Amino acid sequence: MFSFEKIRFSGDFFYEDYFNVRFLDLNAGNHLSNDKFLSYLTEVDESFFRSKNKTLSNIDGCSLFVARSLIEFKKEILYPERVHIRIGLMDIKKKSVIFYYEMQRSDGVIACKAVKEMAFVRNDTNKVINPNDVSYIFNS
């Protein structure tokens, strides 16, 4: 039996950024489309790695691939809005890393919580590496 659990995080955030909601990101209900939430989380990942002079496709010779994601929608985000997204390190496993995300509206209300489990894959061998090999990135 499968069940969705509430997303809980008690750790520290290691990165944050702000994004302006674009008109093109709205759905027919005139609020941020659900699929755009995941796009924004990917944008904040790229922003974080760029701040470390890396990219999602070149992190010490690896690319970062999403294995699983879960988004808990809390409140609507309307246009125009400036969202604040924070990333925390939830867990490092043998072959994956789990990031926690919190997206807030400009009034401070949490609009969504999310987790993404991701794997670092070597670009030259296409093999998954132990995330501890690159975990220094999250601590610097």
Disulfide bonds with the S-S distance in Angstrom:
none
